[in-house]
Amino acid sequence: MDLYEKLNAQGDKVRALKAAKAEKADIDVAVQLLLKLKVDYKQMTGQDYKAGCPPSENSVPPDNGPAVDGADDEDTVDPWNVSTTSAKGVDYDKLIVRFGSSKIDKELVDRIEKVSGQKPHRFLRRGIFFSHRDMHQVLDAYEKQKSFYLYTGRGPSSEAMHVGHLIPFIFTKWLQDVFDIPLVIQMTDDEKYLWKDLTLEECHRFAVENAKDIIACGFDINKTFIFSDLDYMGASPEFYRNVVKIQKHVTFNQVKGIFGFTDSDCIGKISFPAIQAAPSFSNSFPQIFGGRKDTQCLIPCAIDQDPYFRMTRDVAPRIGYPKPALLHSTFFPALQGAQTKMSASDANSSIFLTDTPKQIKNKINKHAFSGGKDTVEEHRKYGGNPDVDVSFMYLTFFLEDDEQLEKIRQDYTSGALLTGELKKILIETLQPMIAQHQERRKQVTDEIVKQFMTPRPLNFNI
């Protein structure tokens, strides 16, 4: 509040100087101070300064880390960019503080096990899904026989998906199975048209192709609705009405502050967050929930998507809907190291779901960043570092056996296991997994995709 009041006073001073036609140099000094205060305010509250809008009680101060040479070393995490200077990857504990979410601790994992009656998924056991918003509330309601639904999505920017894209879908399928609940999957083909140099037709075709990979994860057709924004928004008055309600309650200043939009961004980008928010509300799907608007939504997603849902949770009470709950995953690192996440546009940064066994082997052997030492002798003596080794990181995602994974960690750290041997274990884990996925995808016909993407009632008890 002190800073907010200083900003108000400095804004008044700038206006007074301009009104008095003061010297340009004096006005410039006052404006520079005003701009500096605005930067300080955003760093402290996570919000843009707006006259007449004091900081809200739930402002989340970002943890920016120590400044180095006038610049901070904060990880970059937003819906379009993820990067860090650390070979270990993003500092997720700092990110929790910065985003204001809650850590998924052992107590919550144990509670999910108790409520679901199932052993927790390896992504929960290993902290791959590491952060949440309101998961306890979802479990409280479920224990009282009040169900919920799942919502996740995919931005279809290319025909082929990579293994990192599967992470939210693998986990969402597990949640759907253990809680026996409906699921909606949004294909944001409209978003990709607005952000990428693609035609509308390409974006829509990619949505259908990506849907085949998603269906191949094994989702239940009786409990799953997959939709393309380009198709569904024009066919569902209820969905569009929720988009408009959200749009009315979010200012341009807010989306600039949350997403970093500038005055030169097209207006489609500025209004798009409302479209990603709308599936969080059950009455956007009248064919599934009827007119019910009180069914809680749970969104499993990578944490770079959280800004969309911070905005959604802020708007929800003002338009009479429950806030969606979230489960956030870590990022799947690029082969070259955990400083960035995998990119669909760089063939060598990713293992694609279309890769042959030979391509998988070559990519891992050639490009997977190693935590090992330069020579065998050194490695045997000093051991490797699994915390920065990409092959080990990938095994934490895909190797089911906890004891086997821990033995690999210990052997690699002690030097008993060489980098080449570790890469071989990963190759032998991924090759059959991707081959099985390719076989399942071949069974997904255009007719099956059409069934999944047709608005219809789903089979569940709510």
N, C-alpha and C positions, 0 to 999 in steps of 0.2 A: 504493500500500500504506500510506503514511503516513496518508492521509486515511481509509482503511478502518479502520486501527487507532485513529485518533482517534474515529471513529464508534462502534466497539466500546466504547471507554472512556466516551464520553459516554452511550451506552445503559445501561451499568452504573451510571453516576452517577445517571441518572434513576430507575432501578429502586431504587437504594439510598435515594434521597430519599423515594420513595413508600413504601418499606417502613418507613422511620423516621418516617413521618407528619410530614415536614418542613413548614415554612410553605408555603402555596399559591404565594406570590410567588416563592419560591426554586425550587419545582418548575417553575413557568411559564417562568422564565428558562432553566433547564436544558433544558426541552423545546424552546423556541424555538431555542436553539443547536443542538440535535440536528437539528431540521428544516432549519436553514440548512446544516449539514454535509451532509445528504442531498441537498439541491439542488446544492451544489458537487460532490458525488460524481457525480451523474447528468450534470452538465455536463462533468466531466472524463473520464468513462468511457463515456458513452452508455448506462449500465445503472442500474437501480434498486439501491440498497444493500440487501443481504440478509445478515443475520447468519449466519455460518458459510459464506458463499460469497464468498471473496476475489475481487477483479477478475481476469478471465481475461486471458491473455497477448494475445489478439486483440481486447481492448477497443479501440473506436475513439473517440478523443476528438473530439467535434464541434467544428468551427470556428465559434464563435458570433459572430465579428466584434466590432468595438468597441462598447462599451455607450454609449448616448446617453441622458442624463437618467434614468439608472437602468434603462432598458429597452434590450434589444439590438435591432439592426435585422436580425436573422437572417431569411432567407426561411422561410416556412412551407411545408413539403413533407411531406405524408403521404398515405395512400391516399384521403382524402376532401377535403382542402383543399390548394390551391396558391395562394400569394400572395407578393408582394414589393413593396417600395417603389420599386424601380428601373424606369424606363421601358424599359430594355434587357431586362428580364426577370430570371429567376432567375440567380444567380451559380453557374454549373455547376462551375467549378473549386473553389469552396468546398464545394459539395455532394459532390463526389468525396472531399474530405478528411473531411467530416462522416460520410459513409456508409461510408468505407473501401473504396471500389471503385478500379478502375484506369482511367486515361484511355486512350481509343482513340487512339493516336498514329499517325503516318504509317507507322511500321515495321509495326504490326499491320494497317493497311489494305493495305499492300503485300503482307503475308503472306497475307491473305485472297484477294487477287488471284492470287497465285502458286498457292495450294492449290486454289482453285476454277477457275482458268483463265479467269475472266471479269473484265471491267472492274468495279471496285467500284461499288455502287449509289450514286446521288447522295446518299443519306442518310449514307453512310459518308464520301464525299468531302468533304461540307460540315459534318461534325461534328454532324449531327442525331442520329445514334446516336453518343454521345460517351464512354460509360463501359462497362466490362465487368467481369465476374468470371470468371476461368478460361478465357477464349476461346483462349488459347495451348494449353491442355491439350486442348481439343476438336480443334484443328487438328493437334496432335501425333498424336492417336489416329487422326484421319481419314487422315493421311499413311501410317499403318501399316495402312490398309484396315479400320480399326475405325470403324464408322459411329456416328451419333447420331440423336436425333429432336428435333423442335421442339415446344414447347408455348407457346401464348399464350392470351389470353382476352378476354372482354367482359362487363361488368356491364350487363345490359339494363334500363335504367331508363326508357326511352321507346321509342315505336314507331319514331321517326325518328332515325337517326344523323347526326352532322355530319362535315365533312371531317377534323377532328382525330382522330376515332375510326379513320379509315382508316390512319393512319400506321403503327402496328405491323403491320397486315395487309398493306399494300403491301410492307413490308420482309420480312415473314415469307414472302410468296409468292416474292420474289426468292431468299431463302435456300433454300426448298424446291426451286425450279427449278435453282439452280446446284449444290447438293449432292445433289439427287435423293434426298430423305429423307422419312420419314413425319412427319405433323403431327397434334397433337391440339389442339382449340380448346375451352376450357371456357366455357360460358355460365353465369355465376354468378347465376341467377335466384333462388336461395335467399338469397344475400347481399342482393339488392335488396329482397326481402320483409322481411328483418330490419332494414334501415336506412331504408327509405322507407315512406311511407304508401300502400302499394299492396296489392292482394289477391294471393294466390298465383296465381290464374288470370291476372291481368294480367301478372305477372312472367314466367310461362311463355309467354304469348302474345307478349310483347315479345322473349323469347329466340328464338322461331321467326322473328319478323319481322326481327330483327337478323341472324339466320343467313342470310337471303336477301341482305342487303347484303354480308355477308362472302363468301358464295359468289360473288357478282357480281364480286369482285376477281380471280376466275379460278383458284381453287385446284383441284388435280387430285383428282377424286373417288376415284381409286384409291389415293391416298396421304394422304387427309385424313379424320379423324374429328372431327365436331363433336358436343358432348354438352351437354345441360342437366343441371345438378346434380340438379334435382328428379326427373328421369327416371333418370339413370344410377346414382346412388348406391344407389338401392333395388334396382337390377337387377344390380349387380356386387359380389359378396361380396369380391373381391380389393381393389377400390377402398376399400370401407368398412373392411376390415381395416387398410389403410395409414393411413386417417384415425384409427382408434383407436390404432394404434402411435404416431403423431405426438402425439395428444392426451395419451397417457401420459407423454411425455417433455418436455412444455412446461408450466411452472407458471403459475398465475394471475398471480403476481408478474411473470413474464416478459412475458406478453401485455399486462399493464397498462403495463409499462415501454416495450414496443415500440410499442403501438398507442394508448396513452393511455386505455384503457377505465377506467371508474369503477365503483364498487359499484352504481350505479343502471342500468348497461347490462344488457340482457337476456342470459341465458346463451347464447342463440344466437349473439350477436356474439362472445362470448368464445371459443366453440369453432369459429367459422367459419374462422380462419386455417389450421387443419389440413386443411380441405376444399380450400382454394386450394393447399396444399402438395402434396397427394397426387398430382396429375398429373405431378409432377416425377420420379416413380419408375416405371420402365417396367412393373413387374409390376402396376400399377394397371389395365393394359390387356391382360389375358391373351389376348384375341382377336387382338391385334396382335403382342405379343412373347412369347406363351406364358408360361412361368414365369420368363423371364429378368428378373433384377433388376439387371443390371450395365450396361445400355445407358444411355449418358450422355444427359442432357437439356440442351437449350439453349433459354433463354427470352428472346425479344425482347419488351420491354415498356417503357412509360414509367417513369421512375425513381421516380415516386411509389408504384409497386407493390413497390419493393425491400424494404421492411420484412418483407413476407410471406416473401420468399425468403432474407433474412438468417436468419430463424427456421428456415426449411427447411434451409438449409445447416448450421446449428448442430446440428439434429436428425439429419440424414442418416447421419453415421458411427456414431451411437449405435444406429441400428436396422439397420445393415449395408447401406446404400445409398450410391451415389456422389453427391457434391454436385452439384446442377444448376449449370450455367454460365449467365451472363446477359449480354445486350446491352441497354443502357439508352438510351432516346431522351429528347430534350428535350421540352418541352411545346409544344403548338400554341397560340399566344396567342389570346386573345379579340380580336374586332374593335376593341374600345375601347382595346386596349393590352396589352403583355406583362406587366402586373402580375398578371394571373390567366390561367388556362387557359380555353379555351372551355367553356361550360356548356350542357348539353342542355336545361336548364330556362329559359334566357333566349334567346328567339327571335332577338333582335338582337345577341347576342354571337357568333353562329355562322352559318356557311354550312351549311345542312342538305343532305343528299343528296336531299331531296325538293324543294328550291327550284327555281323556274322561272328561265330566263335573266334575266327582268325583275327578279325578287326578288334574284338574285345582284348584278345591276348596282346596284340601289337600295341594298342593304345596304352594299356596298363604298363607293359614293359618299357615303352619308350617315354611316356609322358607323366606317369604317376609320380608325384613329388615324394622323395624318400627322406625318412628321418634317420637313415643309416649313416655310418661313417664312410670315409673315402676308400679305405682298403679293408679287405677281409680281416687282416691282422688287427687293425684298429677297432673294427666292429666287434670282433670276438673279445677284445680286451675291455672296451668301454661300453659296448651295447648301443642300441638305437633309441630314438625318441619317438614313441608311438603317438605322442600328443601332436606332432606336426606331420606324421607320416600319413599320406593320403590313403594308401592301401589299407592301413589299420582303421582309419576313419570310416572307410566304406564298409569294412567288415562289421563295425558297430551298428550300421544300419541293416545289414542283410544276413548276418550269421545268427541263427536262432539260439544256439547253445551258449548260455552265459559262462559255463565252466570252461568250454573250449576257447571262448574269446579271452577270458582272463589268463589262461595258460599261454596263448599267443602273445598277449601283452607282456607277461613275465619273461618269456623266452626271448622276445625281441629286445626288451630292456636289458637283459643280462648278456646279450650277444650270442646266445645259443641258436637263435633263429636269424638267418641272414635276410637282407632286403629282397633278394631274388626269390627266396623261399616264401616270404610273406606275400609277394606279388603273385606267386603261383597259387597260394591258398585263395586269394581274392579271385583270380581268373577261374579257378575251379568252382567257386561259389556263384559267380555271375553268369558264366556260360550256360549252365542248365536253367537258371532262373529266367534268363532272357529268352532262351529257346522255348521254354514252356509258355512264356507270355506270347511269343510269336505264334505258337500253335493255337492258343486260345483266341487270339485276334483273328486268325484265319476263319474261325467258326462264326465270327460276328458279321452277319450279312447286312446289306442296306436295309432289309426289312426289319431286322432286329433293332437297328439304330432308330428307325422310324417309330417302332413301338415304344422305345425308351423316351423318345422326344415328343410323343403325342400327349397333350394335356388330357389327363384322365384321373379317375379316383384311384387311390392306392389302398393296399390291403394292410390295415394295422388297427390297433386299439389305442385310442387316445382318451 
